[in-house]
Structures are given as C-alpha cells and as structure tokens.
Amino acid sequence: GPPHPLGFAISLLFHMTQTEVCPPSCNCKSLGETKGLQIDCSSRKLKEVPALPVNAKRLYLQNNSLTTVPPGALDSLLSVEEVKLFDNPWNCDCHILYLKFWLEDVSEPSLANIRCATPAPVRMKPLKQLTGNELGTCKKSLPIKCLEFFWRDLILIAAAIVTFILVAWALKFSKKVVFQINLRRYTTRGPLLWRHTSKNHKLH
Ligand SMILES: *[C@@H]1O[C@H](CO)[C@@H](O)[C@H](O)[C@H]1NC(C)=O
C-alpha cells in the first residue's frame, strides 16, 4: 500500500540520526553543543574510512591500514578542522589526488606527515610533495581504456552494418516472396474467382 507517514517520518529521523552516529569501531567525544565531534578511529587496523558523522570536527584515523579514500567520501564533512591520517600505507596512484586536494582545502597542516607506501617509486614520499608526473600508473591506463573503447565501438559499428545489410536483404527477399505469392494468387485463384463471379452474373 502507500507509505505510512509515520513510517516515513521514522525512516527520515533514522537517516538523520545515522549521519550523527559514531562509527562502530571509533571513540567519539562531543566538543560542545555546536562545536561538533572529535572522532578517534586511530590504531584500529581499519582498511577503509568508515562512514563518518557530518559534524566531525577532529578526525583521527592515524595508524590504520588505509590505502586510499574513494572520491567524494569526505565531501559531506563540512566542519572538519583537524585530520590525522599519518601511519597508513597510502597507495599514491592518481586516486590519492582526491585526498590530497581535500586536505589542501580543509586542513593544509594535516598533509605534512602523510607519506606514501606504494607504488615503489614514491615510497616514503610525503603526499604534500607528490607531483603530477609521479602519478604515472594511472595515466598509462588511460590510452589503454581509449583503445578498448575504440575497438568496442568499431565492433559495434561493424555489427550494426552487418545487421543493416541482413535486414535489407531479408526485406528484399521477403518482398520477393510476398510478390510471388501475390502473383501466384492472381494467376491461379484470381481468374478462377473472376470466372466464378462472372458465371454468377450470367445467371442473374
Ligand atoms: C598502532 O596500532 C597497533 C594496533 O593496530 C597498536 O598495537 C600500536 O600500539 C599502535 N601504534 C601507535 C604508535 O599508536
């Protein structure tokens, strides 16, 4: 049936409170009514950044097993002032740029002690010092992808042309068959019918 207004209100409330909820593996401390939360998720062997409350102000994620942050994952955290992300095995391919740019916007000093663990050429390099041409591993994959798209498109276009030719041929063939059937009907049944009706006419 239609959604119950109370059920909708409860789910909305649940959704609202969920964004305020402390991640299960972390310690959260209120910094006062409007000041937001201190969220301590450090030293917990985390492999992924947990879902974080939007009112996070201090975010401690150091000494975990984080390698990357999915693009957009931190966009909802608008009141963050301090972030600790050091002592994580960050994988500094092009996907790390989201984290780098987010930190540059939100908390530039937090960038200082974040170091890359992989890939090998940038091992131990601070994220702050990472330059564009050191993110080579992702750049290389782009032309391969383009080439993939090129071949896929070529195959699709070829398939479309073959289909068109087959349909055109089938239409031509079926027209010929229909024409032959019509012709046969005209030459055999047509005159008979005509003779039959003309006979009837004669009877009247
Ligand atoms: C890092 O985390 C591990 C547990 O994952 C803990 O045993 C260790 O003491 C932590 N190190 C620091 C410096 O906090």
Ligand as a Chemical Component Dictionary entry (heavy atoms), coordinates in Angstrom:
data_LIG
# 
_chem_comp.id                   LIG 
_chem_comp.type                 NON-POLYMER 
_chem_comp.pdbx_formal_charge   0 
_chem_comp.three_letter_code    LIG 
# 
loop_
_chem_comp_atom.comp_id 
_chem_comp_atom.atom_id 
_chem_comp_atom.alt_atom_id 
_chem_comp_atom.type_symbol 
_chem_comp_atom.charge 
_chem_comp_atom.model_Cartn_x 
_chem_comp_atom.model_Cartn_y 
_chem_comp_atom.model_Cartn_z 
_chem_comp_atom.pdbx_ordinal 
LIG C1 C1 C 0 49.243 1.168  16.113 1  
LIG O1 O1 O 0 48.182 0.261  16.118 2  
LIG C2 C2 C 0 48.504 -1.005 16.688 3  
LIG C3 C3 C 0 47.267 -1.855 16.582 4  
LIG O2 O2 O 0 46.808 -1.903 15.252 5  
LIG C4 C4 C 0 48.971 -0.839 18.127 6  
LIG O3 O3 O 0 49.335 -2.076 18.665 7  
LIG C5 C5 C 0 50.129 0.130  18.198 8  
LIG O4 O4 O 0 50.469 0.367  19.543 9  
LIG C6 C6 C 0 49.753 1.430  17.510 10 
LIG N1 N1 N 0 50.897 2.327  17.471 11 
LIG C7 C7 C 0 50.813 3.579  17.879 12 
LIG C8 C8 C 0 52.073 4.357  17.757 13 
LIG O5 O5 O 0 49.803 4.071  18.322 14 
# 
loop_
_chem_comp_bond.comp_id 
_chem_comp_bond.atom_id_1 
_chem_comp_bond.atom_id_2 
_chem_comp_bond.value_order 
_chem_comp_bond.pdbx_ordinal 
LIG C1 O1 SING 1  
LIG C1 C6 SING 2  
LIG O1 C2 SING 3  
LIG C2 C3 SING 4  
LIG C2 C4 SING 5  
LIG C3 O2 SING 6  
LIG C4 O3 SING 7  
LIG C4 C5 SING 8  
LIG C5 O4 SING 9  
LIG C5 C6 SING 10 
LIG C6 N1 SING 11 
LIG N1 C7 SING 12 
LIG C7 C8 SING 13 
LIG C7 O5 DOUB 14 
# 
